[in-house]
Amino acid sequence: MSATSEEHKKEAPTKLTFAVITVSSSRYQKRIKGEKPTDISGDLICELLKKANHDVKLRKIIPDDILEIRKTLTDAIYEHKVDVVIFSGGTGVSKRDVTIEAILPLLEKDLPGFGEIFRFLSFQEIGTAAIVTRAVAGIYRNTLVFCIPGSPQAAKLAVKKLILPEAPHIIKHAKE
């Protein structure tokens, strides 16, 4: 990284607030039935964010439903006042996977480089299966929004390699 890029990033906030939303109808149904659903990716994301000294203000499991996804995004922004929302899951290619379809039309600024780099890094780890990887990032109401696959491997890759290094810098500009 160049010296000017390093200096530019130094102006970014060092502590952000996050919402971590797991999109999974099966996990949501377990929760509704009173069972405790496992959420390995959500746990991993929260652990990585907290280790990096960020706050997780909202953690939720929701179904694969466009309206519920959009409502949760709005609640995260206006009720919980988070800087960043991470949606994990619901990004596949089956009919029930609608996270991308719910979020993409709302984004005021699309960050296509996130998905491009994420797929490149995924390709290095999993090979050609990366072709079905859907990942999106952008700005909605001065809030940074990420939609990432729900596997623990994908969550770890996205958070460690892309979200943690760049979110503060992106938020700095989004709030200007």
Secondary structure, DSSP 8 states (H G I E B T S, - for coil): --HHHHHHHHTS-S--EEEEEEE-HHHHHHHHTT-----HHHHHHHHHHHHTT-EEEEEEEE-S-HHHHHHHHHHHHHTS--SEEEEES--SSSTT--HHHHHGGG-SEE-HHHHHHHHHHHHHHHGGGGGG---EEEEETTEEEEEE-SSHHHHHHIIIIIIHHHHHHHHHHHT-
